[in-house]
Structure formats: C-alpha cells, structure tokens
Amino acid sequence: MNPVKPAPPTAVEEATTAGPNTLTVIDNRTGKKYELPVTNGTIRALDLRQIKVDGKDFGMMSYDPAFNNTALCYSKITYIDGDAGILRYRGYPIEELAEKSTYLETAYLILHGELPTREQLDEWTYHVTHHTFIHESIKKFLDGFHYDAHPMGMMISTIAALSTFYPDAKDIFNEESRRKQIYRLIGKMPTLAAFAYRHSLGMPFEYPDNDLSYAGNFLNMLFKTTELKYHPNPTLERALDVLFILHADHEQNCSANAMRCVGSSHVDPYSATAAATAALYGPLHGGANEEVLRMLKEIGSVSRVPDYIKRVKAGEHKLMGFGHRIYKNYDPRARIIKRIADEVFEVMGRNPLTEIALECERIALEDDYFVKRKLYPNVDFYSGLIYQSMGFPMTMFPVLFAIPRTSGWIAQWEEMLLDREQKIARPRQVYLGQEQRSYVPIESRA
Ligand code: ACO
C-alpha cells in the first residue's frame, strides 16, 4: 500500500514548528507558503524575491518611500531609542560624553569604536591639528563667491574642491590613505567654515592657531580682529565643544544616508562629504533651528504664545523645534542644550527670545494636542538661541552642524566601505508608467 501523503501543515502549524527565528508568509494569490529567516529582528528584502505568482513574475519587493521601515545596514556606531529618549555613541550615553568628553575625543570614539588612551588621543589631536591649514588656492575660490553667498553653498563647493588637491584620496581601500583624508577632513572643516564666514563680512581670513583647542581655534578664526593672540572665552569654547559632541552623529539620517549612498560608488571621501553637506543644507534637516528663531521673532512676546499655540493646533503652522521622526520623548540632546544655553547667557546676556521659547515649551508640554502626538522639543529648539547669543548669523547655523557631523559621516562611510555585504546603492522602483508605444511624428500628435 502506498503511504498516504500527509496534508500540508496549516500556516499556524508551520509557523509553530518552524522555530522562533523565521517568518511564515502565505501568498493568498497562489496559496503558497514561504519561510523567511529572521535575523536581528529583520527579514532580508531579497528573500521576498522568491515569492512569485508564476515563472515570469520578477518576484515580490517591498515598497518603502523615505525608508520609513527599511534597515540599510548593520551598524555599530550610534544607538537611538526614540521612545525612551536614548542616544549613545559606541555604547556611551550622550549625557556622559557631553559632561566628560571633548569633541575630538568623541570623534575618535565614533571613528575607532573605543575611547582613546592618553597616547592615542595625543597622537589623534596632533594629526587633526596639523591638517587645519588649507591650500592658498582655496582662498581664491572663496573670493569668487558673492558677498552674500550662503556659507553652506560655499562649504559644499570647497569641500568638493578638496578632492582635486588630494588625488591620493581616491585610494579608498588603502587604510593609510583613509586615515590621512580623515585627519584632513576633520581638521579643515572649521577652517573652511570660518573662511566662508569672514568672506561674507569682507574680513581678512584668519589662519588656524594650533595652540588652541578644536573649538577654541574655530572661535579664533571666526572672531579674531587686531589682538596679537586670541583667547577664547572658556565658557563659550566649552559650550561650542559640547554642541559639537551633541551633533557628531545620529545614525541613518538624511545626510548620513547621502554619505553612504554617494560613497557606495567608491568616489573619494571629499566628494561624498560634499554630498552629505548638501543634504544637511535642506530646511527639513539642518535648517530647522533657523526656523525656530524666525518663529520666536514672529511670536514677539510671551503674552502672544497662547494665541500662537492655538493656531498651531488649528493646523495653521507647526511649532518649529518640536517633534521628531525618531524621538517620541524629550530629545536627550535638547535637555543638554538647555543647560548650555544658561551658561552661554551668563556670559553673553540672556537672549530676549528665551522667555518666549520657555513659555512655548511650558504650554506645549501640558497641552493634550502635543502630549497625544508625543511632540517634545528637539535638538533645534534651543540651539539657535545659543548660536545667536554667541554672535553667529542664522546662515551659519547649518555650518555649525556640518563641522562636527563630519566625524559621523566619515565613520558611516568607512563602515559602509568595509562591510562586505554593501555594494553600490541602487534602489528598485515600481514602474507605473506607459506600456511600450510607438513614436508619433510631431505632425500626427493631437
Ligand atoms: N507642531 C505641530 N504639530 C506637529 C509638529 C509640530 N512641530 N510635528 C508634528 N506635528 C503633528 C502632525 O501634524 C501630525 O498630526 P496629525 O496626526 O494630526 O496629522 C502628528 O504630529 C505626527 O507628525 P508627522 O508629520 O507624521 O511626524 P514626522 O515624524 O513625519 O515628522 C518632523 C517629524 C518633520 C520633525 C515634524 O515633527 C516637524 O516638522 N517638526 C518641526 C520641524 C523641526 O523642528 N525639525 C527638526 C527636526 S530635528 C533634526 O532634523 C535635526
């Protein structure tokens, strides 16, 4: 007697017997079942490709505009838990780094994965500090910009131009060459930024002073006038350094994604960093703190805050500096920034817009509209107030973001390059256009 072929298991049975690390998918179009391995809480999108209606079918893809639910990579750099309001670089909480570290040490951590020893930090600082000067020809590019050119436009162009000075940067799989470009990029970003700023004022460029700290030297190149030696105010120097720490990385955001995507073509890191800087330039990314200041100015006084909030709730406009795609809790960076703001105001005087900001926050945190939608202050809510008090024009705000984010961009780039699974980034599309049709001569067109 032939053995009776057992009935195929039901989906529920299969899912139960398949073990905990798989996902059972039933295609209701065909009735077929598929078992997809689950690794680190994810399925591989390519495993979907086996799901086909028939032999001619290309196979299933996932549709995910804006990468809302697609992991692009495995990463070991930055961890964010948006619900709990947690941000860590290489496992270290942002609060501890902001209190105890410096930007250069944090940049080392982000790039190398571990905090440096004293010797490693000294060597790292030496190399970054000795790459702060830029080629004199770059000054000529800057001179070509109009006096009111946006400094981010100048930054994007001059960062890209650096690639023409360092053709060795194309050797991206040579570790020694990568190290050198990393020193150069982190060292030169403040110099390019300060030169762009002084160009907009028509002031002579101030060369780096390598005796000063990373933030101190940046302040020197921005604000030194006739004094023989610039002595940065220690409170402002530390405040800027902490702001740099807070902005050093934020995992797979728009500009980090631009860095990885452009870098995946194996272009040199200057060109990829120029692309990341361009992504940061957009008002939905690095430009929000500027919008916060405009909003606070528009509100004008504390007494007008309730009316403004009413209009926000009616959908007339957003409360800028509130809400975040990832954080559904108080952005941990906003908490630290609020403390720094007080320290800066003690030196520079209280920014008159602060009271309006505090009142917006007070009302919003108690209001059902904001509570229900989990809208809390983000990093941009107070940073603009600090930058303004320190004497920066609003156009410099995204530049102040780009300088420290360079370490994060390069870490993301290097991680991508060394990841054997990564290839040139090339998403798929779902084509919904015309089927094939024949060319119509112009005289026959309706
Ligand atoms: N003010 C008022 N309502 C808001 C705000 C806000 N700032 N942000 C979101 N909402 C509302 C939305 O209208 C929506 O309401 P609904 O459910 O009634 O339609 C709900 O909250 C969810 O908002 P989404 O737009 O779906 O949230 P998303 O994650 O797409 O947007 C974003 C996040 C872009 C940051 C948004 O909160 C925003 O525009 N905030 C103001 C701009 C800002 O501060 N950007 C800086 C972000 S930090 C950074 O990039 C460095």
Residues whose N, C-alpha, C, O or C-beta is under 5 A from the ligand:
A	BS01	ACO	L284 H285 A288 H317 K318 L319 M320 G321 F322 G323 H324 R325 R373 N378 D380
